[in-house]
Amino acid sequence: MQFRVNLVKTVDDSYDIVIGNGLLNELKDYLKEFLKKQRRNIAIITDSNVHKIYSEAFEKAVKEAVDEIGETSTIKVNTVVFEAGEKSKTRQTKEYIEDKLIEWGYRRDTLIIAHGGGVVTDMAGFVAGTFARGVPFVNYATTLLAAADASVGGKTAVDTEAATNLIGLIYQPNRVFIDTLTWKTLGSREISGGLAETIKHACMADREFFTYLESNIEKVFDMDSDVCKVISEKNCEIKYNVVMIDEKEQGLREILNLGHTVGRAIETVSDYRLSHGEAVSIGIMAQAKLGCSLGYCTEDDVSRVEALLQKAKLPVTIPEWIDKEALVKKLYTDKKVRGGKLRFVFQKGIGKMVEFESGTNAANAVYSKFIDEESARLIISEL
């Protein structure tokens, strides 16, 4: 006997992104409306760096929202803190967070708030997607890197010794807050890291934005409010226009991995001495130079990309202390690898991506190309 289980679904995972300079009042207003409709205990997930600077004011704002709707005695608010840094983005940290939630009596009646940068939003989103088989979560991004990349799009994951982001899921937040006021506490290196993803977006999707960055990127280090606002809005616009078409990475969404095939491998082989943004910067140069040799962009395009990355105080060559042969081998852990073969995505000039095969729709077109190991090794040797 055979039965068919019909589970055809229409799911609306839409959400709002709020961008501004100081957003705690907006967060409070959102929480009050949310909690009136769904009474949920709140778990704030953050890291040790953010906790030192912001947690007191942040938790106070969350508790005020609960108090103002008269639910202080019935809604729990707790904060889980883990050690800052990419090395904490592991299954062990995820287990630690989950055990804390269980210890506090949290179940399906939970709302998770990610308060921090890219590691925090990745980790908190993954916890939200699996805890009690899925609970809602909100991203409150405090870094340029999170604003540019991790907080938008729903990708969540942890790293393993084999590869970064190997275990995770796509799980969309209920709302995203991008607070540019918090960027003022970032160091120059952290700002540069976020600018790497910003430059990536311009390379792949917006030539005019690239030109704007050439003239204005150095102002980000001075926290020019107008420039920070433009960068936040353009990052979100470029990314969500891709995600809306291809949420599950069937084809188009692979373009968001521009520079990441080499970048993620460098990040891992460096044992995270290089930040994500620094590694991606070198990865962007690798694909640009390889793409130039294949005719996808010109030497002038490559020079402009290199100059912009350098303006952002980012590395464009592989440090001497990295074993380049180990790096070549590490490329095979990239999630785009198919059948044991390397695959790269390439920018087309500046502001577009190379489409190798048209699909039945924009979502499933092919934007990646198989690259033989020797070609990859040659480019790496030249960096």
C-alpha positions, 0 to 999 in steps of 0.5 A, a space after each residue: 500500500 502506498 499513500 501520498 502526503 501532499 505538502 505543497 505550501 505557499 510561505 511568506 518569509 517577508 520582513 522589514 529592514 530598518 536602517 538608522 543611527 540609533 534604533 533602540 526606540 524602534 526596537 522597543 516599538 517593534 517588540 511591543 507590537 510583536 509581543 501583543 500578538 505573540 507572548 514569547 519569552 525573549 533570549 538575547 544572544 550576543 558575544 563578549 565584545 558587544 556585551 561589554 559595550 552595549 548589553 546593559 542599555 540593550 537589555 534595558 530597552 528590551 525589558 522596558 518594552 515588556 514592562 510597557 505592555 504589562 508583561 514583566 511578571 510573565 515574560 522572561 528576558 535573558 542574555 546568552 554571551 559567548 566568546 567573540 570571534 570566528 573561532 566561536 562559530 562552532 557546534 559546541 557554542 550552539 550547544 552551549 546556547 541551547 543548553 542555556 535556553 533549556 536551563 531557563 525553561 525556554 521552549 516553543 514560546 521563545 523569541 531570539 534577538 541576535 545582538 552583534 556582528 556576523 558571527 552572532 547573527 549566524 549563530 543566533 539564526 541557526 539556533 532559532 531555526 532549530 530550537 524547538 523546531 524553529 522559533 522567530 528571531 530578530 537581527 540587531 546588527 552592530 557591525 558593518 560586516 553584519 549590515 553588509 552581509 550576515 544579517 540579511 538573507 537568512 543564511 545561518 551556519 557554524 564552522 567545522 574543521 573541514 570547512 566554514 559554514 558547512 552545517 547550517 540552514 537558510 532561515 529568515 529573520 522576522 526583522 532586521 535592525 541596522 544601527 549605524 550608531 554602533 559602528 562608532 565603536 568599531 576599530 579600523 580593521 573591523 570597518 575594513 572587514 565590512 567594506 570588503 563585502 561592500 566592495 564585493 556587492 559593487 563589483 557584482 551588481 552596481 557599477 555606479 555604486 563602485 564609482 561612488 565608493 572610489 570617491 567616498 570609501 575613506 569617509 567611512 573611517 570618519 563615520 560620515 553619516 551620509 556615506 554610512 547611510 548610502 552604504 547601508 542602503 545599497 548593501 541591503 538593496 543589492 543583497 535582497 534583490 538577489 535573495 528575493 529571486 533565489 532564496 535557497 541558492 538554486 543558481 543566482 544567489 551563488 553570485 553572493 559568493 564572489 571572492 569567497 572560494 579563495 577567501 574562505 579557504 584563506 580564512 581557514 588556512 590562516 587559522 582566522 588570523 585574517 578576518 573574514 573581510 580581509 580574506 574575502 578581499 584577497 579572494 576578490 583579487 584572485 577571481 578578478 585576476 583569474 577572470 581577466 585571464 579568461 576575458 571576463 574583465 580588463 586589466 583596468 578593471 582589475 587595477 580599479 578593484 585593487 585600488 579600491 580594496 587598498 583604499 579600504 585598508 584591505 590586503 590584496 596579496 596572500 601573506 608569506 606565512 600562508 602555505 599556498 599549497 595547503 590553500 589550494 587543497 583547502 579550495 576543495 572544501 568550498 560548498 560550490 565544489 561539485 563532483 570533486 571539481 572547483 567552481 568559481 563565480 566571476 564578475 563581468 567587468 565592474 557591476 555585473 556577473 558572468 552568466 554561463 547558462 540561462 535557466 528556466 528563470 533568473 533563479 536557476 541560471 548558472 553563474 559558476 564555472 569549473 576551474 581546473 586546479 592548475 589554473 587556481 594554483 597559478 593565480 594563487 602563486 601570483 598573489 
